[in-house]
Each structure stands twice: as structure tokens, then as C-alpha cells.
Amino acid sequence: MRRSPYHSLFFVVAVLAATGVVTAQDLGTARRGLMPVPASVEWKVGRLSIDRTFTVALSGKTDERLRNYVFRVMRRLEGRTVLELSRGTLTEPANAALLIETASTGNAIPKLGDDESYKLEISDKQAKLTASTTVGAMRGLETVLQLLAGDKAGFYLPAVSINDKPRFPWRGLMIDSARHFQPMDVLKRNLDAMAAVKLNVLHWHLTEDQGFRVESKKLPELHQMGSDGNFYSQTEIREVIGYAADRGIRVMPEFDMPGHATAWVVSHPEIASAPGPYKIERRPGIFDPTLDPTNEKTYKLLEVFFKEMSSLFPDAYMHIGGDENEGKQWDANASIQAFMKQKGIKSNHELQTYFNTRILVFLKKNGKTMMGWDEIFQPSLPKEVVIHSWRGQKALAEAAKQGFAGVLSSGYYIDLMFPAREHYVVDPLPADTPLNAEEQKRVLGGEATMWSEWVSPDTIDSRIWPRTAAIAERLWSERNVNDVDDMYRRLGLVSIQLEELGLTHRKNRTMLLRRLVQGEDISGLQTLISLVEPVKQYRRYQQRPQTMLSPLTGLVDAAQADADGVLRFNQAVKDALDKNSSTRNLNEVRTLLANWREAARSLQPVMENSPSLFEAKQLANDLEILSAIGMEALSFIEAKSVPPNGWREEKLKNLTEIAKPKAALEFRVVESVEKLVEAAGGN
């Protein structure tokens, strides 16, 4: 029988204490909540009680950031324990339950390569957290929170010795605020969540065809004409940078060019590669407007802009995008073609390299390092340019071989709604990497990417979390921490813990469902939504065409990747079909199938009277058919009888139809029902 993810922690610790050192891989089985898994752990005998007298002391070089972080951690600890805890820190370390010792404060504004390591020693007398920097102490404090356990004797921290550091220095989340503007509270709660799972870079995508989201005091027409009034003031941007820094997170802006440039040329058609006028794009996709790399006006404007932005954003890196420029306007512009001929530029790729080289001068002049997507890669570029790869590990490795540092995002596109397991198995440096030791150092890490064509402030959290916690582990923990089942077990608890930071990834689902049925009972709808997921990749474009002005409040917007009912049913079927399966396993599958049937029947009248759900009515019918097919298959399996001729083929044909998307949603349990049919047909 499969062990519950909520089994007793104390029992596990007691067993492991007898064996001494626990490897990082073993830790996943041992600790239900540690994510990312630390580099080294040694369990010991004992426990440190947590009660109302639990206090914290700071020692060594400390700063206001750490004191504030401790305060926030204590409030979260209060929320989990329902204990009123100290509001300050002690000055006498010996009397504290938790002593935090830091050798230096580190950089007030985080930088790439900051020391994030820490050591944590917990005995039955005291917990001691030692770090070289404030940020290292922050990372250790998150581990302390994850170690919290409880039993009939009360709350406690298990005795343990942890020595931890990140595998990669660049562990990021890209948030696209350009296609759909995201308010300040969205950014802040996601920064809190990033810190909780030890991510350290907010890559902020601020310009797109659909919007120019940053205030420019030097060129105010850019945001005034390119944003619909939805932009971040420079005061707000500084607020975000400060908020992130207080959590040990860098903020790197992206200003996309020379493609994805519609919002630039709304106010400045003179720097476009084709005559205007232009207006903000309302559709998703790739569009033609492109900056003119042969026009000196382009560079005069960008030089002013980058100087201003370099003063606003303190991070050493600045992202210029550079992706998906199809060059259609360049091909059609006789002046640009003449320029290319005159300069001996043989392709649009070479022309973009010319553009990038000119931009690089501005960035270097302002002390910035250029970063851009795969398309900017050209061996002739200066080696300090950083390549951001959406094309994959092979492309990243090729850049590293050529001497370029790089960051991986291929495999981490969370907007495409793939399950966490598919992100989790992608490694910036896989075991079979062709890179030598020196070249491997150029692979800085990775970023999850939240492109925002299909997200609103109400749904963005559910598209980022909790799957990004799995990516965070891949970037922090050792490569051999790769047990997918154990990752899911811990991810479920982390998902709940993230709610204390204000994330809405769980609670907003029911809000969206209630809105769709206007007060009707949503229990049947909750069952349905737990068994379907949004279509993957970019199929939503074709399945359910929408614009940037369309409301994102449909059933597909309430659905999530890794739907909980899908995970539960698929595991139940796997257990039931195991050769060592018991009757109890079969009964669990039967119970779930019966629940589907009841939900489907209750949904029929709800959907008939809810116009917002008309597009999804077939899903309710399909759910009842799925239940019936599964029940039939179970009856044959249990009776060990042979189904009638043609039964298997008929049911598989039905399942093929049910698997087809409706309302941009698809059942993710069809494959498991197919396995039941195959098992029944094989008796």
C-alpha cells in the first residue's frame, strides 16, 4: 500500500537517526516538506521544542534586512503553530532557541554569485544557523520553517545537521507584465514565494507588442502611448527592487528588441522598419513591427533610454530579448536592403548581430552586461554577453563551448501547462553533458518563464505555483535528487505552505467556479475540474481564440496543470494494476469512478442553466461515460472473466473521442481508464 504523504515525521527521523548520514536522495523520502532538498543532511537523536518561549538571537554582522526577515518568519511560524511568539530578537545568544550567526551582511542589492550557503545545527537545546551573509541566513530560515513538525507532545524541530548551498547561482522566475499587466501585489506575493523556495532572480519582462510597462521620464511618450495607462512608475519599480532585495532576490529587466516592438513604435514610428501608424497589439502571437537597425534615430533614442533604465535598475544584467524576429519588414524595406548590401551583411541574422553590437556599446557604457534569447547568439559577439536559451540544452551547451555564459529556460515554460514532472527532469547540466569542467562553469542556471498571454491577476499564481517549486529544486539541489514520486509528495505540502504568503493558486479556483455558476452548487464542477487540464503547448490559440482584452474567467482558466484528481486517480490505477495489488486498491478506483458518475449527473442541470459553461457541456457527458467504462472494466478484472467480443475495441474508440479537447480542456485520466480496459481485455 502506498504511504500517505502525511505520515509521522517523528517515526522517520527515529529510524534514520540509527543510520547516521542521509544522502540528498534519501532526504526526499525522509522529510515531507524540505524543498529544495539540501546538499547534505545528518539526522541526530533529539528534538527542539517550540512553544511560546521560542526566541531568536542574532550574532555577528547583521542588518535590518535580516531582522525584518526574522520577524516575517516568526509570524509565519505563529500561523502554523497558533502560538504567540516573540516580536523581537535577543541580545544574549545563549538564551535563544534559535541563534543566527552571520559573518557579513553581504550586498544590500543582491548580485550574481552572492554566497547563499548556510549551516544548520539543531539539538534538543538550541538551533544554530550559521551563514557567511544575510542572504545565506535567509535561505537557512526557510529550511527551519520547512523542518517544523508536530505530534501529541507539541511542535518541534528535529535534531539535525544541515550543510547547504545552491548548485547554480542563477535561479529565476520570469514574469511577463507586458501582455497582461500585473499589479504590484501580484509581484510582491510572488517574490515572497520565490524566497520561500530559494529562487534568487526576478526576470521582469516589461515591453512587448501588447504593452510598454515602464515609466520613462526622458521619453514619456513611450509609456503614455504604449501602455493603455497600465505601467509601473519609477517609484513603483524602485519599490519592487527594494522588496526583492530584502528577500535576497535580484531584479533584471527585459526590454524586447528589435522584434516584439509594436509598443515602442506606437509613439515613435520613425524608428520602425516600415511606415506607421501603429497601435498596441491586442492579439497573441508574433507580429511584424521591428526596429530599424539602419536608422541612426533608433540608436539615439535607445541610448537615452538605456542610460535612464541603467540608473533605475541596479542589477548588472539587462535583457534585450532578441527573439522571434522574422525580419519581414527588413526584407520589404529597400533602404534596409541597400544598407545590408553596402555593409556586406548577408542575412537578417547578421543584421540583428550588427544591431546587438550597437546596443552592447550603450549597455557597457552604463556598466551593464547584455543578455538575450538564443537568437542573439553569434560567435563573433563579445564573450561577456549572456545567452538565454529557450531552444534547449544542446543550444546552451554550444554557446558554452564558444565561451559564452548561459541560462536555460527550455523545459521550464510553465505557461505551456505541462505537469511538474516534465519540468523536473530537465537539467541545465544533464549527466551526459558534453561540456568539460571549465565549460560547465558557464552554465549559470535556469529560469521558469511565465509568459502572460493567458493569465490575469486572478489566475497567474495558479500558472506559476506550485510547479515552479519543482524547478527551484532542480536548480538548487544536486542532480541525483530526481525521484518524481517523492517530488510530488513534497510539492503537495509546499503548495499549502505557500498560501500563507498570500498566493491564490488554490483558493481562486473555487472563486472562479462560483462565478461561473452564479451561486449554484459547485461540488460536481469541482470534481470535473480536478480531472481536466488546459491543453498543452500553444493549442489554446486554436481551441479558444481570444484577445488581450478577453476576460480570462472561463472553465479553462480555473483548470490547472497537475490537477489533483488526475494525480490521485492515475496513482490509484497504477496501484490497482500492480501484480501485488489488493482488493483495497481496486476499491479505491471504484470509489473514485462512482464519484465521477455522481458528479457528472449533478452537473447536467447546472450546465444547462449556466450559459458560461455551454462550451463545456460535452465534458459532463464524457465524465459519465468515463465512469461507466471504468466500472465495466473493473467488473471484468475482479471477476477474472473475458469481456464480449468487440468490447475492448468499442471502449477504446469511445476513449479516443473523449480524449479530444473541448473548451480548450482535456481529460488527463483517459490513459489510465485505457489501462483498465486493456487489463480487462487481457483476462
N, C-alpha and C positions, 0 to 999 in steps of 0.2 A: 504494500500500500504506500502511496506517495505521502511523504511527510508534509504536514501543514507548514506554510511559511511563518506561522506564529507559534512554533513550538518553543519550549522553555530554553531560554538563553543560558540559564544557570547550569542546566544539565550539560549543555555542550561545552561550556567553559570548564566544568569539572573534569570531563573526560579528556579534553585536550591538555589540561594542566599536567596530566600524568606523562604526556609525551614530550613536553618542553616546547621547542621552537616549532612554529606553524608556518608553512610556506604561504606565499601570497595566494596561490591557487586554493590551498586548503582553507584559507580565511573566508572565502566566499561561502563555504558550507558552514563554517563556524559562526559567523556573525551575520545576523539577518539584515543589519542596517548599514554596514560600512560600504560606502560608495562615494568616491572611488576607493578600491582596495589599496591599503597602504603597502609600501615597499617591503617592510619587514615587521613581523609581529612575534612576540613571545608571550604566551599566556602564563600567568602565575597563580598561585593559590591566594585567595582573599578577595575582598570586596570593600569598596569605599562607600559608606552610606551617604545618601543625600537626604537631608531633612532641612528644616527651617534654619538651621545654624550653618548651612553651607555658605562659605565665603571665599573670596578671591583676593589674592595679593599680587602686586606687580613688583618686579625686581629688575635691576639693571637699567639700560637705556630705554625709556618708554616715551610715548607721546599721546596726544589727545585722540588720535585715530584708534589706538589700541584700547584706551579707556572707554571710548564710545562703543567699540566692538564688543568688549566685555559686557557692557551694560545691555546691549541688544541680545547677546547670547543668554544672559541671565533671565531676561524677560521671556525668551523662548523656552528656557528651562522651566520657568514658572508655569507657562502654558501647558507644558507636558505633564508636570507633576502636581499642579494645583497647590503648590506651596508658595507662600510669600517669602521671597528671598531678598538678600541684601541689595541696596541700591548703590553701594559704593565699593571701593577696594580698600583692603587693609594695608597698613604700612609695616606690619611685623609679619614677615613671611612664615615663620614657624607656626603661627596660629591659624593660617589659612587652610581650607580644604583643598583649594587649587592654587598652586603657585605658578605664576607665569614669569619666566626669566628671559629677557631679550638682550642680546649683545649690542644691538644698534637699532635705531629707528628705521634705517633704510631710506629709500627715496620717497619723499612725500607724494610725488607724482610717479606712479609705477613705471618701470622701464623693462624692456625685454631683457631677460637674464637675471632679474632680481632673485635673490635667494629665498625660496619658498619652503625650504626644508624645516623640519621640526622633529623633536624627540618628545615622547610622552611616556612617563613612568607613573603608574598608578599602583599604590599599595593600599592596605587597609587603614593607613594613617593619613596619606596625602596623595594628591595627584600633582605631578610636577611637569609642566610644559616648558621646554627649552627651545628657543629659536634664535637664529642669527639676526632676524629682522622682525619688524612689526607684522609684515605680510606673512612670514612663516608662522608666527603666533596665531594669526587669523585662521590659517589653514588647519592648524592643530586644534583650535577651538571648535571647528566644525566636526572634527573627529571625536572630540569629547562629547558633543551633543549626540552623535550617532551611537556612541557606546552606552548611552543611558539604557538601563534595564530595570525591571521591577518584578517583584514576586510578593508572596504573602508577608514577607518581612519588611517590605518597603522598597523604595527606589535606591539604586546603587550604580556605581561604575565598577566593572570587573577589574581585578588586578591584571595588569598587562604592561608590556614594554613595547613601544612602537617607535620605529625609526623610519621616517618617511620623507620622500622627496618626489617631485614630478619627473616623469620620463621625458616629456617635451616641455620646452619653455613657452611655446605659443599654443594656447588652448582657448579657442574663441567661439563666439556666437555672433553671426552677422544678422542684424535686424534691418530690414528694408523699410524705411519710413517714407519712401518716395511714392510708391504706387498707392499704398493706403497709409495715410498719416497716422502715427501712433502717439497718443498723448503722453505727457510726462509721467503719469502714474504707471503706465504700461512699462515704460523704460525702467523706472525705479524698481518695481517689483521683480522684473526680470534680472536686473543687476543683483538684487538680493539673492535670487535663486542661483545665479551664476556663482556667486561667492560660496553658497552652500555646498555646491558640488565641485568647487575649486577650479572653475574656469577663470581666466585672467585677461581676456581681450574682448571688448565690445567693438565689433566692426560695424560702423554706423553708415549705412547706405543712404545718402542724402539727396542725390539728384538722379532723375530718370526722365523718360518720355512723359510720365504722368505727373511729375511734380518737382519743383525746386524748393527744398525744405529748410534751407539755412539762410538766416538774415545776413545780408551784405550791406555794410554801411557805406562802402566805397562804390558799390554798384547795386543800389537798392532796387532798381527795376527788375533785377533777376528774380528776387523772391516776390516782389509786388505783382508782377505779371505772370509768374510761373508757378504759383502755388495755390490759387483759389483762397488765399488768406490763411492756409494751413502751413505754417512754417515755425521753426524754432528761433526765437530771438537769441541774440548772443548772450544775454543774461541767462536764458534757459540752458543754452549749450554749456556755459561755464558751470551751471548748477549740476548738470548731468556728469560732467567731467569730475567735479568735486565729489559727487555722490559715489561715483565709480572708484575714485582714488581711495576713498575711505573704506573701501572693500577690497583693495588690492587689485583693482581692475583697470587696465589701460583702455583708452577710447581712441580708436583710429577711424577717421572719417574717410568716406569714399565719394569722390566727385567723378561720375562716369563720363568718359570721353574717349575717342571722338564720336563714337556712336552713342545710342541711347540718349540723344542730345536734344530732343524736342523742347524740353523745358528751358534749356539755355537760349534757344533761338526764337522763342516767343517774343522776348524783349530785344534780342539782338540778331535779327535775320541777316545782318551784314556779315556775320561770321559763319553763316551756314554755307553748305556746298551747293545749294540750289536756292533760287529766289523764294521769298516768303509770299504772303504772310503765313505764320504758323500759329497753332493753338495747342493747348495742352491735350495730350492724347488720353482718350477715355477707355480704350480697349487694351487688353493684354497682348503681348506678342513682341515681335521685333519690327522696328519701323525704320524708314529711310533717312530721316533727318540726321545729318552728320556735320561736324565742324569742318571748316575748310582749312586744311593744313598748309595751303599755299598762300594764304592771305595773312599779311603781317598784322592786320587788325585783330585777328584771332589771338595772336601771341601778346599783343599789347593789353588786351582785356584780361587774358589769363594770367599774365604777370602780376597785374594789380590784384586779381582775385586770390591767387596763391599766396601772395605776401600777406594779405589780410587773414586768410584762413590759417596760415602758419603761425601767426600770432595768437589766434583764437584757440587752436588745438595744440597742446604742448607735446603730444606724442611724437616720437622721432620718425614715425612712419605715416605716409599719406598714400592712399589708394586712388589710382586714376581709372579704375575699371578697365577699359580697353577691349571689352568682349563684344562679340556678335556684331561687328561692323561688316556688313555685307558689301559695302563700297558701291552701292547702286548710284548714289549721287556723284561719286567721284568718276565713275565710268561715263556718266552722261554729261559731265562738265568739260567743255572743250578747253577752257583755261587751265583746269587741273591736269588734263591730259597733256597739254603743251608743256606745263611745268615739269611733269614727270619725264617727258622726252628730253627736255633741256638738261635736267639733272642726272639723267641716266638711271632713273628709278624705274624698275622693270615690272613691279607688281604693286597691288594695293597693300600687301603686307609690308613691303619695303617702304611705301609711302607712310604707313602708320608708324613704322620704326623711325622714320625721319621726324614725324610729329612727336613721338615719345622722347626722342633725343632733345628736341627743343624744350619740351616741358620739364625734362630732367634738370636742365640748367636752372630753371626757376626754383625747383624744389631744393636742389643742392645749395643754391644761394641763400635759402631760408633755413638751412640746416635740417632738411627732411630727406628721408630715404624713400625712393619711389617703390610702390608695389602695384601690381596689376595682374589681371587674369591671364591664363595661358597664351592668349593671342598676342600679348606684347613680347613673348619670348623670341629673341633673336640673338644668336651667339655673339654678334658684334656689339650688343648693348654692354655698358659698364657693368661689372660683376656685382656692384652693390645693389642693383635692382633686385627686388624680391618677386618671385613668380608665385602666383596664387593659382593652384591647379584645380579646375573643375573637370579636366579630361581624364584624370586618373593617376594611379601610382606610377605607371610607366612614363607618363609625361613629366611627372615630378622628378623621377629618377634621372631622366635625360637632362633636365635643367641642372640638377645637382652635379652630374658628370661634367657639365660645361662650366661649373664653377659658381652657379647661382644658388642662393638660399631659396627655400620654398616652403609653402604651406599647402596642405591638402584639404580640399572640400569635396572632391568627388567621393561619393559614398555617404556623405553627410548632409545631403539635401533633404532636410526634414520637411520642406513644403510639399514634397512629392508623395508623402503619406505612406512610405514604406514602414514596415514594422521595425522595432528596435533591434531585432536580431540581425537584420541586414546591415544596419549601420555598425553594429558592434563588432562584426567580423572584418571590417575594413581597417587596415593598419597603415599609417603613413610609412612605416618601415616593416613590411612583412618579413617573415622568416626567410623567404627566398630572395630577399633584395639583392640586386646585382651590384650595389654600391659597396665600396670599401669603407673602412672606418672613418677616414677623413671626409669622404663624400657624404656619409651618413650624418655627420655633424651639420650639414647644410639643410637637412630636413628639420625644420623648426617645430613642426607640429601640425595642427589642423584646426578647422572651424566648421561648426554646424551653420547651415545657411537657411535663414527664414525669409525667403522671397515672399512678398506680400500681395500678389495678385488676388488671392482668395482669402484674405484674413481681415478681420475687423478688430477693434479693441476688445470686443466681447469673445472672440474666438482665437486670438493669436496665442494665448497661453496654452491652449489645448493642442496647438500645432507644434509648439516648442517642447512642452513638458508632458510626461516625464522622459521621453525618448532621449532628449539631449543629455540627461544624466548618464545614460549608457555611453554616449560619445565622450563625455567628460572622463569617464573611467578609462576608455580606450587611450585617451591622450595623457592621463596621469599614471596609470598603473602599468605594470610590466606586461609584455606581450603574452606571457603564458597565463595571464588572468583572462580566460576565454571560455568559461563554461556558460553557455547561453541559458540553460535552465536556471542556474543559480543567479545569473544576472537578472532574469525576470522576477525571481523570488525577492531579491533585494529591491528591485525597481518599484515593486508594488508599495513597499513601506516608504521609500523615499518620496514617492508621489504624494502620499498622505502628509508627510512631514513638510513638503514644500507649500502646502496650503497655509501654514502658519505665517508665511511671508506675504500673503495677500494674493497669491496666484489663483486664477479662476478656472484652471484646466479641468477640474472635476465638477465644481458646483454650477458652472454656467450651462452645462449640458441640460440639466433639468429645467433651468430657466428658459432655454431655447425651446424645449419641448412643450412647456406650459404655454408659451406664447403661441405656438403653432396650433394648439387645440382649444385655446381660449377658455381655460377653466375645466375642460373635460378631464376624466381620469387618464393619467399618462402611464399607468403601470404596463399596459400592453406595448405602448410605444417605447418604453424603457427596455423591455425585453428585445424588441426588434432592433433598436439602435445598438444594443450590445452585441449583435450578430452580424452587422453590416459595417463596412468601412468605405470611405470615399475612394473612388477609382484612383489608381496609381499613375505615376508619371504625369504627363500633360493632357491626359484624356478628358479631364474636366472641361477643357476648352470646347471639345466636340460634343460631349454629352449634355452640357448645360450652358450654352453661350450666355455670357454676362459681360457687363462693362464695369469700369471702376466706380460707377455711380449706383450699381445694382445693390439692393440690400442683401447682406450675407447672413440671412436668418432662416434659410431652408433646412430641411432634414439633413442634407449633406453637410451643413455647417455644424450641426450638433454631433454628427458622427465623428469618430476619432480613429486614428491608427491604433493597432493593438487593442481592439475592442475587448473588454473584459470577458464578455460571454464567449467570444471566439477562443480566447486563450483557455478558458475553463473547459469548453466542450471538446476542443481538439485534444487537450490533455486527457480528458475522460475517455475518449475513444481510444487513444493510444494505450492507456492503461487497460481498458476492457479487452482489447485485441491482443494484449501480451499473452504469451503462452502460459504464463503463470497467473493469469487473471482469475479473480474470484467472482462469485455471484454479486458481491457488493459493488464491484466495478461496473458490471452490467446494469445494476440497479441505478447507479448514478446517471448513466447515459439515458436510461428510460425516464428517470425523473426530469431530466433536462428537456427531453423530447416532449414530454407531457406538458411541461411549462410552455414550450413553444406553441403547442396546439391551443392551449387556453388563451395565450396572448394573441394569437392570430385571430381567434374568434371574437375576442373582445375588441380588436382593432377594426373590424369590419364596419360597425356603425360609426365609430369615431372618424374614420377616414371618409366615409360617405358624407359626413356633415362638416368636414374641415377642408374648405377649398385650398388652403395652403398645402394640403397633403395629397391632393388629387394625383399629382405626378408620381406618387409613391404607392398608390393603391395596390399595384400588382405585387409589391413586396409582401404585403399581408397575405395574399393568396399563396404566394410562393412559400411563405413560412409554414403555412398549414400543410402544404404538400411535402415540404422537407420533413416535417414531423411524422407524417404518415409513412413516408418511405423508410425513415429511420426505424420506426416502430415495427414495420413489417420485417425489415432485415434482422432486427433483434429477435423477433419471434422465431425465425428460421435458425438463427445462430444458437439460441437457447435449446430449441427442440432438436438441434442437430439433424434437421430434415432438409431435403432438397426442394428448392422453390420450383414452381411450374416452368416448363419450357418457355423461354422468351421473357421471363420476368426480369432477369438481370439486365438484358438489353433495353427493355422498356424503361426501367427505372434510371439507368444511366443516361438515356436520352432525355428523360424529364429533368435530370440534374444538370445536363448541359444547357438547357434553356433557362433554368433557374440561375445558373452562374452568370448569365449575361447581365450587364449593368442596367439598372433602372434608376432614373433620377440621380444619375452620377454616383450611385451606390452599388455595392456588390456584396453578396453574402460571402463571408470568409470561412464558412463551415461546410461548404459543399464538398470539398475534398474529403473531409472526414466522414460525411454521410456516404460518399462513394466507397470509402474503405469498408464501411459496414455492409454495403451492397455486395462488394467483391467477396467479403468474408462469408456472407450468407450464400452467395452463388457458388462458393468453393466447397461447401459442405457435401 
